[in-house]
Amino acid sequence: MTTSLTRSDITSPTGLFIGGSWREGNSRKKFDVVDPATGDVIAEVSDGDVTDAEAAMAAADGAQASWAATSPRERSVILRRAFELIIERTDELAAIITAEMGKPLADARGEVAYGAEFFRWFSEEAVRISGDHTLTGDGKNRIIVTRAPVGPCILVTPWNFPLAMGTRKIGPALAAGCTVVFKPAEQTPLTALALAGILVEAGVPDGVVNVVPTTDAAGVVGSWMASGVARKISFTGSTAVGKILLAQAAPTVMRTSMELGGNAPFIVAEGADVDRAVDGAMVAKMRNMGEACTAANRFFVQRSLAAEFADKLGARMGAMKVGSGSADGVEVGPLIDQDGRAKVQHLVDDALGRGARAVVGGKEDPGPGYFYPPTVLDSVDSASELMSTEIFGPVAAVVPYDTEDEVIALANDTEWGLVGYVYTQDIDRALRMGERLEVGMVGLNTGLVSNPAAPFGGVKQSGLGREGGKVGIDEFLEYKYFAIPRS
């Protein structure tokens, strides 16, 4: 039995959400949302334009003062209620995610739980925004430090985690007292629109959250960036687009949070438990079909373990069931679109042409949908394109190494620095290698680092700022200091 959605099954809104109202776009145009497992159109969504973007920003601006003045407890209660509603509607939301993004239903349910947790976490942080009270060094003045919301925020999310990427940004923004304009990915707008409906039901006032799906991302987001009203942008996506947004933020000195690309190394050190490392590799590589910025791309395995690791990983990945995410027992759904699949095949072909061996997979599946089989390549040449490109697919490239210094140099030889993984039974080696990796997050003997309680983010060209954890709300708050003479 499956729960695949068809056009007639879609009950979530398909319009724009601006100022507390659902509406058609100014142009009256719509765009198709496609199921990547079949290529079928499952919905038509209103296509926002610059006029709609301006209306959304005006609504956010108009609601900012009253939302900032709302008590922390009230903001907390609203976010907690939204968390509970998301959990209640897990099956409904998971079905939408699977239909428009492709991931298996089990993974989609996992995303719903993960995404909901950001609302619960930041509902608790809303009432813990603190300041400071002290004296100047000479004792003549009191210093009172308070925190204030930065103001209207631009939120731009990718398609790979359509619920969680939204809640990870909306949660801290609302908790801090900021209003938002939100542009979800063109491929996955239905989840974002369903989320907007839940926020309304939870009690979010008109104008606090505004959602504008669009096929003109540059026009809509560019309008917001140039408005002079927005004081913050939080973007998750490619490094190339992030650089464009950083340039657009400069004229108004807008605050930015950028969660950009990754090229994660997965290191299996001498003496590691190979079976445990393979278990971790399955999580680090195959979560979301490899379509994650945290996905392990480059598997550096100590030479004496490389063949065993590649064979065992190949056996595990080759046994995974590929198919429509709504079908029973499926573990690997389709990639998001044909461009994504073509990119993966190109990277694999390049590696094979340079002498790599396909332990399993290596050729795209024929037929409808954008499927690509789980693939393990070993003896990968370091000059292969997939060693310097974010793969975003179910492909693991295994490279043997000899010394610790060698593998650290290989792992750090990239413009990105989001996450790295180290498997070893030597605690000194684990901490030493983790400290030497140029990344913002390290998974030591684990293939999963994402958690709402942890500060998610990277270094180098993987971005700026952190999402989640105790510091996640700081991205949406300013410091204000009062100097008061002592009488």
N, C-alpha and C positions, 0 to 999 in steps of 0.2 A: 504493500500500500504506500502511496506517495501523497504529499500535500502540495504539489506544484500549483502555483497560482496561475490563473489565466486572466485575460482582460476583464471578464465578468466577476472575478473574485475580488478585485481591488476595491476595498471600501474606505481606505485612508484618503485624506484630502489630496487633490491634485492641482490646487491653485497656489497662488502666492499667499503668504501670511504677513500682513502689514498692519500695524496699529491695532491689533486685536481682531482683525477681520480677514476672512478668506475672500480672495478676489482673483479675477482673471488678470493677466498681464496687460499692460497698456497697449501692446501691439495686437492682442488677441491671438498671438501665435502659440503653438504648442510644440513640444518635442516628444519623441518616442522614448520609452524606457523598455529595454530589451532584456529578456532572459538569456544570459550567456550560455546556458546549457542547450538551448534550442534555437536561438536567434529569433524567437517569436516576440512580438510587441505585447507587453503586458499592461501598459498604461500610456496615456498621453498627459503630459504635465505642462502647465502654463509656463511660457518662456519669458522670464523677466527681462526688461531692458533698462537703459539708463534712467528713464523717467520713473520706473518702478524702484530703482535703486535710490533715487533721490527721495521718493516718498518714504521708503523704509528708514533712511537715515534721519529724515525729519521726525518720524515717529519715535525713533530711539532717542533723539535729542530732546523731544518734548516730554518724554517719560523719565529722563535721567534724574532730574532734581527730586521728584517724588519718590522714585525707587531708592535713591541714595539715602533719603530720609526715613525709609522704612526700617523698622527695628531689626537688629540682627536676628532676634528670635523669630520674627515673622518670615524673614527670608529663609531661615533654617527650616521652619515648618513646611513651607512651600516645597523646598527641595526634597525634604523627607517624604512628603506626599507623592511627589513625582517618582521617587525611587520605588515606593510601594506600588504605584500604578504600573510602572514598567515591569516589575516582577510578576504582577497579576496577569499581565498580557504577554508573557514570555513566548508562548506558542505563536500568537498572532504576529509579534514583531520578528521572531525567528523566521517565519514563513516569508515575510516581506524581504528580509535580508537575503535569504537563499534565492528567492525569485529574481531579485535585481542584481545581486552580486555574485551568486553561484556557489558559495561555500556550503558544505554539508549541513543539514539541519542541526546535528549535534554540535558542530562548531558555532553555528548561528546562535543556538541557545546559550553556549558559553560566552559569546560576545554580549548577549543581552545581560547576563549576570555581571559580567565585567563592566559593561557600560553603566548599568544601574548603580554600581558601587561608587562611581564618581559622584553621583548625586548624594548618596548617603554620606560619603566622606566629607564633601564640602558643606553639607548641611550642618555637620558637626564643627567644621572650621569657621563657619559664619559667625558663631557666637564666641570665638576665641581670638578675634582680631584685637591685638593689644598695642599699647604704646609704651611710653616711658616718662618718668618724672625724676629729675635729679637736679643738682646744683652745678653752677659753673665752678671752675677751679678756684676762683677767688671768693666764692661764697656770696657774691653780690646779686646774682640773678638765679631765678628758677628756670629750669628748662623742662617744658612739657612737650612731649612728642606724641602726635596722634596720627592715625592712618585714615586716608580718604580714598574713595574709588577714583580710578583714573578718568572715568567718563565713558562715553559710548565706545564700544569695541567692535571691530571687524573680525569675524570668525570665518575661516575658510578651511574646509576639510576635504580629505581624499575619499575614494570609493571603497578602500579595502576593509575598513571597519566603520561602516556608515552610521551605526549607533554610537559606539564607544568614542569615536573621534569627536562627535558632537557633544556628548555629555562631558568629556574630559575638558572641553573649553567652556561650555555653557555653565557647568557647575561652579567653577571658581569665579567666573565673571558675575553671576547672579549673587553668589555668596558675598562677594566684595561690595555689591551695590552698583554694579555697572549694567547698563542696558546693552543690547547687542543687535547687530545685523549679521545674518548668517547665510553664507552661500555654500550649500552642499555640492558635492561632485555631480556633474551632469549625468553620470551613469547610475547614480544611486540616490535620487531625490526622495523616493517614497518613504524611506526610513526616517529621514529628517522631518518630513511633513507629518508623519505619524507622531514623532517626538514632540513637534510643536503642539499638536492636539492634546497630548498628555500634559504638557506644561500649562496649557489653558485650563484644563480640568483640575490641575493641582492648585490653581489660584494665581498664576503669574498675571499681573495687571497688563492692560492694553499698552502696547508700544515697547514693553520691556524686551521681548524677543520678537524679531522679525526675520522671516525666512524668504529668500529670493532664489529659487532655482533658475538656472539660465544656461543657454548655450553660448552666451557672450560673457565669459568670465572676465576677460580683460576690460570690457566696457563697464560692467557692473562694479567690479572691485576697484577699477581705476577711478570711477566716480566717487566711491566711498573714500578712497585714499586722498583724493584731491579736494574733498568737501570742506576741510578745515574744521569739521565738527568731530570726527573720530579722533580719539586720543590713543588708540592702541590697536594693533593688529596681531592676531594669533593665527599662524598659518602652519598647516601640515601638508607637505607635498615635496616636490622635487627641489633640489638645490638650485637648478636653473631658474625656476619661477621665484624661489625665495630671494634670489639676488635682485630680480626685477622689483619685487615688493620692497626690499630694503632701500633701493634707490628711490622709489616712490614715497617712502616714509621720510626721507631726508628733508624735503622742503618744509614740512610742518614739525619736524623733530618728533615724530610719532614713536611711542614705545612699541617694541616689537618682541614677539616670541616666535621663533622659527624652529620647527621640528622637521628637518630636511632628510636627505638621503642617508643611506647606510651601506656598508660593505663589510659586514661582520666577519671577523676571523673566528674560527672554532679550532682550538688547539688541543690536541691529544698528546700529552707529554709522556716521556719514558716512564714505564711502570704503571701507567693508568689502567684502570679496570675497563677493558675494551667493551664489554657488554653494557656496562653502565654508561660509557661514552656514547655508544650507539643509541641507547634509550634517550639520552639528552639530545643527540643529533636529530632524532625523529621529531622532537618538539621544536628545536631551534630552526630546523629546516622546513618541516611540513605543516606547521601551524599556518592556516590560511592559504594552503597550497604554495607556500613560499612567497606569497604576495604580502610581505610585511617588511617594514624598514629594519626591524630587528632580526630578520631571517639570516641565519648563517649562510654565507656565500662561499667562503674559502675555508676548506677543511685541511688544516696543516697537521699531519700525523707523523709522529716520530717513526723513522724509517723502519725500525724493527716491528712496528705495529701496523704499518700502512696497509699492507695486503689484507691482513685479517679484518681490519676496520672496514675497508672498502667492500669486501665480500659480504660481511655481515650487514652493513648498511644497505648494500644492494639487495640482499635477500629480503630485508624488512620493507624497503620502499617498493620493491617489485611485487610484493604480495598485497599491496594496498588496492582496494577496490575503487576504480575510477568510474564516474558517472554523474548523472544529474544529482545535485545536492539534496533533492527532495526524495530520492529513492532510498529504500531501506538498505542499510549496511554500507552505503557509500562513504568512503573516507577522503576522497580527492575529487573535488568538483572542477568545473571549467575555469580557465583563466578569464579575465574580465572582457576581453575582446580580441579580435583577430590581430590587431597591432601588437598587443601584448604577447600573443602566442608566436607571432612571426619573429619578434625580438628574441624570445627564448630559443627558438630553433636556430636563428642566426648565430647566437653565442655558442650553442652546442656544436654546430657545424664548424665554426672557427676553431674550437678546441680540438675536435676530432681531426681536423686538417693539420693541426700542429703536433699530432702524435698521441693524443689522449685515447684511452680505451673506454668504451661504454660497458660498464659492468652490468647495467640494466637500463632500458629505455633508450632515449636518444633520437626518437622520431615522433613527430606529432601524429595524433590519431586522426584518421579520416572520418568523414561523416559530419553531421550537424553539430553545432556547439563548438566552443573554443577549448577543447580538451588537449592536455599535454601530459604524457605519462611521467610518473616519478622516474628520475634519471640520476644515476651515479656515474661519474667519470673519474677514472684514476689516471696517474701518470700525466697530470695536466701541466703543460708548459706554462711557466710564469708569465710569458708574453701573451698568453691567450686573452682575448677581450673580456671574458667573463671574470678574470682576476681583477679587473679595474672598472667593472660595470656592475651596477646593482641589477641582479638577475630578475627578480620579481617573478619567480616561477619555481617549480619543484625539481630543481637541478642542484646537485651537490658535487663540487669539484674537489677531489682529494689530491693533495700535494704532499709528498714525503719530505721530511727535513731531518737534519742531523743534530744540530746544537741549539741550545736555548737562545743564544745571541742571534743565530740565523733566523729562527722563527719569529722572534720579536721584531727584527728588521723587516721581515716579510709582512707580518701582520700590520705594522705601522706604515707600510709603503702604500698609502692611499690618502686621498684628500678628505675622506670621511673619518668620523670617529664617534659613532653612536654607541655601539656595544661590542663587546668581545666575550668569548666563552673559553674557559680553561678547564680541562679535565686532568686531574692528577691526584694521587693519593698522598703526595708530599705537601704538607701544609705550608712549609717554608717556600717551596717552589710556587705554590698556588698564589700566595700573597706577593711574592717577588714579581712573578709574571704579570699578575693583575695590576700592580703598581706601574709596571713598565709599559703596559698597553696604553696607547693614546686614544682613550675612549671615555665617554661619560658614564658608562655602566659596564659592569663585569659580572658575568654569570660563572661562579665557581662551582663546578660539578652540578650545574643545573642548566637546562636549556630554556628556561622561562624567567625573564627579568621584569616583565610588565606587571605592575600592581598599583592600584590607586594610592596606596600608602607610601609609595616610593617616588623620589624625584626623577622623572623620566626626561632624558635629554642627552645631547651629545656635545662634542667639542669639534674643533676645526670646521669643516664645511658641512657638518651634520646639524648645525644650528646654534641658536641662542636661547637661553632661558630654560626653565624646567616646568613640566606639567605633573601634577600629582604631588603627594607628600605634603609635609607641613609648609614647604616653600611654594607650592603651586598657587596659592591664593595671593602671594606677594606680587606675582606678575600683574595683578589687576589693582594694586593699591599704591598710592603715593604716600610719602612721609610729609607731615606738616609739623613745623616746630614753632612753639610760642616762647618768647623770651619775656620773663616777668621779673621786674626788680623786686628785691626783698626790702621791705620797709623796716 
